Amino acid sequence: MRITEVKVFPVSDNEKLKGYATIIFDDCFVVRDLKIIQGSAGLFVAMPSKKTKDGTYRDTAHPLNNETRRMIEETVIGAYERGTGAVLDGVAAGR
């Protein structure tokens, strides 16, 4: 599985939330509303989530292993750092 497209949507009026991202896997599956967040150890990507009845949040989509999580974070953060708002086609793991 590879990420074939990433779109980054910057947020400028929030100290911690730096932007949102949409990623497409293998030109056939989209995941929207990933959050790019400034944490104490640097930028990280939060998966899309939904608020439950008890007030907690639950991921609506998330990677099942660390390798996939790392690929998503590197790709999304890389796109954010290279130029926010850009569409990058043909992005693959490790690039």
C-alpha positions as CSV (number, residue, x, y, z in Angstrom):
1,M,0.0,0.0,0.0
2,R,1.3,3.5,-0.8
3,I,0.1,7.0,-0.5
4,T,-0.6,8.3,-4.0
5,E,-1.8,11.8,-3.1
6,V,-1.7,14.2,-0.1
7,K,-3.4,17.5,0.3
8,V,-2.5,19.8,3.2
9,F,-4.8,22.6,4.4
10,P,-3.0,25.0,6.8
11,V,-4.6,26.6,9.8
12,S,-3.0,29.9,10.8
13,D,-5.0,31.1,13.8
14,N,-4.3,28.2,16.2
15,E,-1.2,27.7,18.3
16,K,-1.2,23.9,18.3
17,L,-3.4,22.9,15.3
18,K,-1.2,23.6,12.3
19,G,-3.5,22.2,9.6
20,Y,-5.6,19.4,8.2
21,A,-4.7,16.8,5.6
22,T,-6.4,14.4,3.2
23,I,-4.5,11.4,1.9
24,I,-5.3,8.9,-0.9
25,F,-4.0,5.3,-0.8
26,D,-3.4,3.5,-4.1
27,D,-5.5,6.0,-6.1
28,C,-8.6,4.3,-4.6
29,F,-9.2,5.0,-0.9
30,V,-9.4,8.5,0.8
31,V,-8.9,9.4,4.4
32,R,-9.9,13.0,5.3
33,D,-9.5,15.2,8.4
34,L,-6.1,14.1,9.6
35,K,-4.8,16.8,12.0
36,I,-1.3,18.2,11.9
37,I,-0.6,19.1,15.5
38,Q,2.4,20.9,17.2
39,G,3.2,18.8,20.3
40,S,5.9,19.2,22.9
41,A,8.2,16.8,20.9
42,G,7.4,18.4,17.5
43,L,4.8,17.9,14.8
44,F,2.6,14.8,14.8
45,V,-0.4,13.6,12.8
46,A,-3.7,12.8,14.7
47,M,-6.1,10.4,12.9
48,P,-9.7,11.5,12.2
49,S,-11.9,11.0,15.2
50,K,-15.5,11.3,16.4
51,K,-16.8,12.4,19.8
52,T,-18.7,9.6,21.6
53,K,-21.7,10.0,23.8
54,D,-19.6,9.9,26.9
55,G,-17.5,12.8,25.7
56,T,-14.4,10.9,24.7
57,Y,-13.0,10.8,21.2
58,R,-12.6,7.6,19.1
59,D,-10.5,7.3,15.9
60,T,-12.7,6.7,12.8
61,A,-9.7,5.4,10.9
62,H,-6.2,4.5,12.0
63,P,-3.2,2.4,11.0
64,L,-2.9,-1.0,12.5
65,N,0.9,-1.1,12.8
66,N,3.8,1.3,13.5
67,E,5.2,1.1,10.0
68,T,2.0,2.4,8.4
69,R,1.7,5.1,11.0
70,R,5.3,6.2,10.4
71,M,4.6,6.3,6.6
72,I,1.6,8.5,7.1
73,E,3.3,10.8,9.5
74,E,6.4,11.2,7.4
75,T,4.4,11.9,4.2
76,V,1.9,14.3,5.8
77,I,4.4,16.2,7.8
78,G,6.8,16.3,4.8
79,A,4.1,17.8,2.6
80,Y,3.2,20.4,5.3
81,E,6.9,21.4,5.7
82,R,7.6,21.6,2.0
83,G,4.8,23.9,1.2
84,T,1.4,24.0,2.8
85,G,-1.6,23.7,0.5
86,A,0.3,21.9,-2.3
87,V,-1.0,18.7,-3.9
88,L,1.8,16.1,-4.2
89,D,1.1,13.3,-6.6
90,G,3.0,10.0,-6.6
91,V,4.1,10.2,-3.0
92,A,5.4,6.9,-1.8
93,A,6.6,5.6,1.6
94,G,10.1,6.7,2.4
95,R,10.3,9.7,0.1
